[in-house]
Amino acid sequence: MQTPKHKSYDVVIIGGAMLGSSTAWFLSNNKDFTGKVLVVERDPTYEFAATSLTNSSIRMQFSEPINVKISQFGADFVKNFKTYMGGGPELPQPIIQSFGYMYLANTQSFADQLKIDQKMQSECGAGTKHMTRDEIAAAYPFYQLDDIIAGNHNLIDEGYFDGGTLFDCWKRQAKQKGVEYIHNEVVAMARADNRIESVTLKSGEIILCGTVVNCAGTRASLIAGMAGIKIPIEPRKRMTFIFDAEKPLDRDLPLTIDPSGVHMRSEGKYYMTGGPPDDDCAVDHNDFDMDHEIWESKIWPAVANRIPQFEAIKVINSWAGHYDYNVLDQNAILGSHTQIKNFMFCNGFSGHGFQQSPAMGRGLSELITYGEFRTLDLSPFSFLRIERNEPFMEKAII
């Protein structure tokens, strides 16, 4: 355990993975913010963090405009990464592998919803196309489409990106600009007059704080509980499989959302697939055991049905990761608590935190510095909807 250099900080960020480091970097890069920032990370190896176990995808295909705009900023940040990070020959330039998402509809109601979503996404400036079954077959003849009516696809700024590069550079630059990262754990908070006055570290130090930001991933509800707050977030297990195909496809495989719930996409010369278990319930925070039976019973049958060319494939790698699953509506909780104004949430992303991290870090930086959002209005993700039990109705959840 590491001890902090100071006894008080303007901002204490609990959790130093993708979203914590995004928040730290945007604060340190904001010329109007001059405070001290402490990032407390319980596992600096990030071995089991979603940041390390993510599939690192980005999409414009959401049903709510704000989610489209969040991803558009994420794509712009990736494409102009070196500029955002201040230039310098040592900076890498990540790219987006724009093979796109392919949503396949096997019912008329879902096809109609895809058409509505495509219209909205297009109005936001996204490149989504609504495709008939024949159009899908012409572009991707390897699909078996007997049960498919239509689909949505987007080849612009949608696919895979190297989020690890963003994370590494955010963390390194934040440190260079004075953000302090320590290997430690917050185990308690002191609250008075609807403010968090201090946090207690596992090593025993009591740290005074101006603002606390909860970026604790699947442990977010535990951190919120220390402040006397309940949030509907729990760990949900997701299995990922990498496979080699005896007969590879002759073109990129879009990130295909099969009606079965299984998804699949290109992964270099290999392919990646996964999906939720049929019994999708909360798991222990430390449960990363693989359920290999799901491959035989659900994943492989869906993959081989949708792409008959994949009847002969071999799993070469697999792992289990966790979603920080928002039980209410599978969308983020962002911003201040309604009563404890200096306690801020950055939680519950339910699988799309990686792609949303640039916009969310920027938004929290604005909220902490100015008391308001100044670029994207992220207030639809506020804690108020949790308090009122009013879900944010994003339909495109994977």
N, C-alpha and C positions, 0 to 999 in steps of 0.2 A: 504494500500500500504506500502511496505517495502522499505527503502532506502539502497543502497549498501554501503559497508564499505569503498570502495576506489573510487577515482575519475578517475582511469584508469585501464584497464584490457588488458591482452594480447589477450584474446579471450572472446567475448560476444556471447553467444548462445541464440537465441530468440526462446523460446519454450522448455519446460522442460519435455515433455512426453517421449515416448519410444525412439525416435530417438535422441532427445536432450540429454537425460540421457545416452544413449549409447555412444554418442560422448564425453560427459563430463567424463564418467567413463574411456573410452579408453585413453583419454588425461591424466587423473590423474594417470593412471596405466602405462603410458609410461615413462620409466626411463630417456629418453632423452628430455622430455618436462618439463620445470621448470617454466612455466609462471602462471599467475593468470587467473582463469576462472570464469566468471559470467554467470549464467543461469537466464534468465528473463522469468517468467511464469505468464501469465495473469489470469489463473484460477488454483490455486494449488489443488483444489478438483479433477480436471481432469474429471468432471462429463460428459462433452460432447466430450471429446477427443476420437479419434479413439483408443487410448490405452485402454480406459475403455469400449468401445463399440465393440471391435473387436471380431471376431470368433476364433482368436488365432490358426490359422492352419499353417502348414508348408508342402511344397511339393517340390519334385525334378523335377516334370513334367513341364518343360518349353521347349521351342523350341530353345533357344539360350544357348550355353554352359556356358556363364558367369553367367546367372541366376541360372543354376544348381549348379555351384561351390559356388555361394553366399549362396544358401540354404544348401549345404553340410557343409559349415563352421558353419552356424546357428545350424544345427543338432549336429555337433561336440561340439559346445559351450554348448548346452543344456545338452548333455550326460556327458560332463566333466565339468559341471558348477562349482562344488566345487573347482576343481583344478584351473580353470581359475580365480576364485575369491579369490584364496590364501588359501583355506582350512579353517578350523575352525568348531568346533562342532555346532555353531549356524546357519550355512548355510544350507538351505534346498537343496534337490536334485530333481529338476524337472525331469519329464520323458516325453517322446514322446509316445502318444497313437497311435501306428502305424497301424491304420486300413486302411491307404492309401487313395489316390484319385482314383476314377474310372471314367475315361473319356469314355463316350459312343458315338459311331459314328453311325449315321443313314444314311450316304451317303458314297459312295465309295471313293470320294475325301478326306473326313475327315478321313476315315479309313486308307487311304494311307499315309496321313500326320502323323497320330498317329504312324504308323510303322516307318516312317523316324525319328520321334522324339524319339521313343524307342531306335533305334539304336544309336543315338547320346548320349542319356542319359546313355545307357549302356557303351559306350566308356568313359564317364566321371566317371564311377564307380557307377552309380545309379542302383537300383534294379528293375527298371520298366520292366514289362512283357507285351508283346502284346498278346491279347487273342481273340480267335474266339468267336462267339456268343455261341457255345456249351460249350466252356471252362468257359465262364462267368456264364452260366446257372448251370453248375456242381458245381462251387464254391459258387454261390449265387442264389439258386433256387427261391428266392422270387421275383426276377426281372421279369417284363413282357418285353420280348425282341423281339416281333414280328417285330418291325421296326428297330432293331439294327443289324449292320453288324459285328462290332468288338469293342474292347475297349482296353485301357491301364490301368494297375493297378500296384501299387508299395506298398509293405508291409514293406519296410525298410526305417526308418527315415522319414516317411511321415504320416501325420495325424494331431493330436491335441497336443499342448504343453502349459504348464502354463507360458505364457509370462509375466503375472503379477509378478511372482516371480523374473524374470530377471530384470524387471523394478524397483521393490522395492529395490532390492539389489544393482543395479547400482547406483541408486539415493543415497542410504544410504552410500555406500562406497565412492562415489565421494565426498560427503560432509565431510566424515571423512578424506579424503586426501586433503582437502582444497578448493574444488569447492564451490562457494557461490551461493546458490539459493535464489532468492527473488520473492515475489509476487508483480509484477508490470507489466507495459506494455510499449513497445517501441512505441512512437508516431511520431518520426521524426528522420532523419539522416542528418548529415552534410557531404557533399562530396566535395573534392578538389583534383585536379591533379589525377583524376581516383583512388582515395582512399576514403574509408569511414573513416573520422576522428573521428566522435563521434556519439553517439546515444542519443536521448533525451527521458527520461522516463516520464510517465504520471504524476508522482509526482513532476516533474520539474527539476530533476537533469540532467546534461549533462555529459555523461560518455565517456572519450576517449577510443579508442579501437584499438588494433593491427589487429585483424581479427573479422569479424562478420559472424556467421553461422546461416543461415535461416532454422530453424527447426519448422516452425510455422504451419505445417499441412495445413488445408484448407484455412488458412489466409496467405499462403505463397506469393500469388500474391500481397497482400496488403503490406507486408513487403518489397518485391522486388520493389514495386512502390515507396517506400520512398527513394530508391537509384536510381530512374529513370530507372528501369529495368522492362521489361514486360516478364512475363512467362505465358504459357498457362495452368494454373491450376485453377480449380474451384471446389466448393463443389458439390458432387453428392450424393443423398440420397439412402441408402440401408436399407431395412427392414429385420429384423431377427425374426423368430418365433420358439418358443420351444413348442413341442407338445408331448402329451402322446398318446400311441396307445392302443386300446382295445385288440389287438392281437400283442404283441411285437415280434420282430424277434428273432430267436434262435441263432443269431451270430451278431457280430458288423456290422453295416452298413458303408461301405466306404463312404468317402465324394464323393458323386456321382454327376457328372456334366451331367445333363440331356440335350439332344439336345434342349429342350425348353428354356434353359438358367437358369432354376431352379436348385439349388443344395440342397443336403440333406445329413445328416450324423448322427451317433450316438452321443449322449450327455449324458453320464452316463446311467441312466435307461430310459431317454427320447431321443428325436430326435430334431435336429436343421435343419431348412430349410430357404431358402430365395432366392432372385434373384433381378435383376434390374427391375425397372418399365418399361413399354413399352415406355413411354415418358420419356426418361432418359436425363433430362436437368439439368442445374445448378439451385441450390436452394440458399436461403438466408443462411448466415452463422449460423443464430440462429434458423433455421427451422428444428426442430426435431419431428414434428407432424407425427404420424403414419397414414399410408394409409391402413386401415383395409380392404378396398374393394379388394386390390390386393390379399389378402388371398383367397377370394371366386372366383375371376375371373381368377387367374393365378397360384398361388402357390399350393393350395390344389388339383386342377384338375391334375396338372403335377405330384405331389407326388402320388396320388391315381392311376394314369395311369401307372406309372413306377413300383409301388409296390402295387398291388391290396390288399394286407393284410392291407394297411393303409387307407382303405375306411372309417373306423371308428376311428377317431382320435379327440383329443381335445386340442386346444391351451391353454397352461398354462402360457405363458409369451411371450412378444414381445417388440421390441424396434426399433428405427430408429437411424442409425448412418450415418456418412459421409465418403465418399472416398475423398482424396485430388487428384482429377482426372486430369491427364495430358491429355489434349485434343489431343495433337499431336500423342502420341503413347502409353499412359498408362504405362509408365515406369519412373523410378526415374530420376530426374535431380540432379547430384552430382558433387561437386567440385567448382572450382573458376569460376567467371565470366571472360569472355575473355579480358575485358578491366579493370574492377575494381577488381584487383587480390585479394584484401583482403575481398571481399564479396563472401561467399561460400553458395552453395545450398545443401539442403538435403530434397528434396521436390518431390511431384508428384507421390507417390508410387502406387496410384490407387488400393489399396486393398491388396498389399503384403509387406507393410512396416514392419509389426510386425516380419515376418519371416526373413526379410532381415536386420533387425536392427543390429545384431552383426557385420556382414561384413561391413555395411555402417559406423557404428561408428568407427570401426578399420581403415577403409580406410581414413576417414576424419582426424583421429588422425595422421596418417602417412603423409597425405598431408600437414597438418598444421605444423607438427614437422620437416619434411624432405624436403618438397616441391615436393614430389612424392609418388606414391603408391608403397609399398614394398612387399606386399603379393599378393593380387589379383589386376590385372589391371582393375580398374573401369572406365577407360577413355571412354568406349562406352556410359556412362551416362552423359557425359560432356555437359555444356551449349552450346558448339559449334554447336551441332546438332540442338538445338532450334533456334539458330541464323541463321543457314543455311536451316531451315525447312526440315531436313532430319531425318525422323522417325527411331527409333531403332526398327527393325521389329521382335519383340517378338509376336508369334502367340497364345501362350497359355495364354490368358487373360480371367479372370473370372469376 
